[in-house]
Structure formats: C-alpha cells, structure tokens
Amino acid sequence: MAFAAAREFGHQLASLCLLAALSLACGLVLNRFRSAPLPLLYRTPEQRLERQLSELVKNPPFRITLEETIGLGDFQRAVADRRTLVLDARPSPFYEEGHVPGALNLSRENFARDFRRLQTVLRHAKERPIVVYCSGGSCHDSKLVAGALLSLGFTSVKVFTGGWEEWKNAGLTVSRHP
C-alpha cells in the first residue's frame, strides 16, 4: 500500500514538473515575440538609462547630412557665440590633453556616463545650437554623438568635420584644464 501511494505521488510530482516546465517554455516564447518583451532580469531605472544611452550611441540613425556639418570659420563663430554649446566627442584623456575653449566632453566612448554627468547642462540646451567635434579626418565619433543627440530630441545639432586636428593646426587657442 505505501509503495503504491509513493509511486502515485511520484507520477503526480513528475506531471506537475512537466506542466511547470511546459508553462515556462510557453511563457518565454510568447514574451520573445511580444512587441515590447518583458526583461528577464530586473534593472534599476539608472541601469536601464545607462543601457539605452550606450546602445543609442553605438547604433544611432546616421541622420547627419552635409547641411548639418560646418567648416572652421563657422565653428570659430560658434565657439565665440556663448549661446552655442560645443561638445568634444573624443575620449576624456584626449580632451584633458587639450580641447577647444569652452567645450564640454561628451565622449562617444563613455556616452552614457558623460550624458548623465552633463544632464543638467544638456537639458537646458535642447533648443540651443550645439556643435560636436572629434579628432577630425576619418573620425566618426562626432557624427555618432550628434546622431544620438538628434535621436534624443535635440533640434539644432551640427558637426565640425575638421575636428581637433584642424583647430590645432590653425594655431587657435587651446584649453588644457579638464
């Protein structure tokens, strides 16, 4: 009698485990194909923002057109115009070695961290003109940062394509403080 009860209990437990595994698999498959799948691991709002910003700068829509780029003369006027926010998209060690006077460091490399650090300044600059530069030449960091800013709702973003290289080669003023 005890053996038969234990055997029946074992079958019921196995059936329950099979049903639970099947339910979990169905739930995971359905979640996978939802338009907005639920995350499997909890992330704090801060962690979610960090991830979204990091992803945004890695693969932003490349919306920078020729009209949204400027040359050295226009860039010099933008730097002199205190209304324009100038952003250096190079990694912070290069920014600290030297940057355009008044430029703030919003590096592509640490976009999420720098964006959060500059959040107050950036929030007030949504409608202001913004110019982003990086090393120049074949550097695309400024375009990636500018594209990310446009995706975040900034309305007047331009890229100085000559970058740091052209600024420095023109013998213009350099700031070296962080």
C-alpha positions, 0 to 999 in steps of 0.5 A: 500500500505505501509503495503504491501511494509513493509511486502515485505521488511520484507520477503526480510530482513528475506531471506537475514538473512537466506542466511547470516546465511546459508553462515556462517554455510557453511563457518565454516564447510568447514574451520573445515575440511580444512587441515590447518583451518583458526583461528577464532580469530586473534593472534599476531605472539608472541601469536601464538609462545607462543601457539605452544611452550606450546602445543609442550611441553605438547604433544611432540613425546616421541622420547627419547630412552635409547641411548639418556639418560646418567648416572652421570659420563657422565653428570659430563663430560658434565657439565665440557665440556663448549661446552655442554649446560645443561638445568634444566627442573624443575620449576624456584623456584626449580632451584633458590633453587639450580641447577647444575653449569652452567645450564640454566632453561628451565622449562617444566612448563613455556616452552614457556616463558623460550624458548623465554627468552633463544632464543638467547642462544638456537639458537646458540646451535642447533648443540651443545650437550645439556643435560636436567635434572629434579628432577630425579626418576619418573620425566618426565619433562626432557624427555618432554623438550628434546622431544620438543627440538628434535621436534624443530630441535635440533640434539644432545639432551640427558637426565640425568635420575638421575636428581637433586636428584642424583647430590645432593646426590653425594655431587657435587657442587651446584649453588644457584644464579638464 
